[in-house]
Amino acid sequence: MLNSVGILARKKKKVTFMESNKKTPGLLLLKLWSRLNGWPGGRWLFHRVLFWNVPYTGSFHGQVEVLQPGYCRVSLRERRRLQNHLRSIHAIALANLGEMTSGLAMLTGLPSNVRGIVVHLAIDYFKKARGNLVAESHCRLPQVDGEVTWEVITEIQDQVGDTVARTTTRWQLDNLA
């Protein structure tokens, strides 16, 4: 395209991290994690990119500790702004933590021809969540030939190792091929 001076000019298009490649968001996050994880400030930068692309995820500041295809461990530091009137971590903060953890485990395990979206989230509470927490999600993926519904369970434990909550996230998977 010629500009007003007659010089060939390209249209500038803002490209975000998630749109910068034809790979899936999970594969891009996994690649970014593997590049940044071992470097000083790398985890901080990874979280900035994650929270920029998924803004609501940054609202409770879960920190990814381990990220592998089909597995994720996220920690959550107790903060006053996450507490309820009982001085324990609020139920919805626990649900957010479980959903984030299952989402990262699921998305990093999906092949590039499969997309997924959360269609249901359930949570069971076992005790008051106090102190720092760790959420873990293992995701064994099904064969996706068409539309498939799949559940991913996330265990949330306190510093003692007691399970304080368990989320069950139902995903709708679809093969794009």
N, C-alpha and C positions, 0 to 999 in steps of 0.2 A: 504494500500500500504506500502510495506517495504522500508525503506530508505537504504542508503549504509552501515549502521551499523547493519541492521537487526531489527531495532525498528519500530514498527508500527507508521506511520506518516500520518496525515491528510493533504490533499491538502488544502492550504489556498486560499480562494476566497474573493476578496474584495467585500463587500456588502455595497451599498449606502443606504441612508435613504429610497428612493423610492422603492428599490428592497427588503427591509428587511422583507416584509410581503406580503401575497397574497391579502391584501386589496388594494383598489384603492388609487392612490396618493392623491385624495381629502379627503378621509377618514383619511389617515395618517396625512395630514396637519391639519385637523380639530382636531384630537387627540393631536397632538403636540401643537397646539394653546391653547387648553383647559388646557393642563398641564402647559404651560409656561406663559400664559398671566398675571396671577395674581402675579407672582414672580418678585422681583427686577432683572432687566436685562433679564427677560424672553422674552419680545418683541424683544430685541436686538438679543438674541440667535435664536428666531424663524426666524427673517429676515436673519440671517446668513445661516441657514439651507435652507431656501427658495431660497436665491440668489446662494447658492452653487449648488443646484439641477437644477435651472433654471437661468443660468448665465446672460442672456440678461435682465431679469427682474430687476437685481440689478443695471443696468446701469443708471437708472434715480432715484433710491432710493425712490420709493413709499413706504409708511409705512401703514401697515394694522392696522386699528383702531378697526374694528368689523369683526368677521368671524363666520358665522353661516351657516348651510346647506341652500343653495339657496340665501344667502344674504352676501354681502361684502361691507365694506366702507374702502376706502384707501385715505390717505392724501398725498399731494405732496407739499413740501416746495419749494418756489421759490429760485432758485440758478442761478448764472450767467451762468454756463455751460448749463443750459436748455433754455437760452434766444436766441431769434432770433435778427435780426438787428433792430427791432422795440422795443426792450427791453420788450417784452412780452414772455411768455412761448411758445416755438416752437410747431408747429402743430403736429409734429411727437411724441414729448414728451406727448402731450395730447392723441394721438392715443394709445401710449404704456400704458398710465395710464388706459384708458378705456378697453383695451384688458386684462390687468392684473386683473382689478377688475371683469370683466365679467367672466374671466377664473376661478378665485377663487370661485365666486358665483356658477358657473356651476359645477365645479369639486367637491365641497363639498356637492352638492346636489344629485349627481349621485349615484344610488345604485351600489353595487359591481359587478353586472353582466353587467354593461353598460359602454362603453368607449366613449369618445368624442374627436373631433379634430376641430379646427377652419378652416373653408373653405372660409370665406369671412369676411372682416372687412371694415365698412364704417363709416365715421365721418362727422358730420355737425358742423360748427363753427358759433357761434352767436355773439361773441364779443372777443376782445383781452383778453387773460388770463394773469392777473397780480396778484401778491401776492400768498398767499397760497391757494391751491385748495383741494376740497374734491370730490371724485368720489364715487357714490353709484350704486349698481346693485342688483336688485331683480330678482330672477330667479324661475319661476314656471315651473317645469319640466313636460314634456308630458309622456304618457305611451309609453315605448319603447319596441315594440314587434319585430321589425326588424330595418331596416335602416330608420332613421328619421332626417329631417333637422329642426333645432330650432333656433330662434333668441333671443338674450339677449341684452337688452338696458341698457346702462350705462349713467347716467347724471353726468356731471362734473360741479361743481359750485365753484364760487369764495368766498371770505370771506364775501361779502355782501349778498350772497345767490342767485345771478344771475347765470343762466345757461350759461356757456361759450362755452360748446361743448356737443354733444351727440354722443356716438358711438353705432353702431348696429353690433353685432358680430354674425355671422351665424355659428352654430355648426352642424357637422355631428355626430349623435349619432347612436350607433350600440349595439344591445343586443348580448352579448357573449355566452349566453346559447343556 
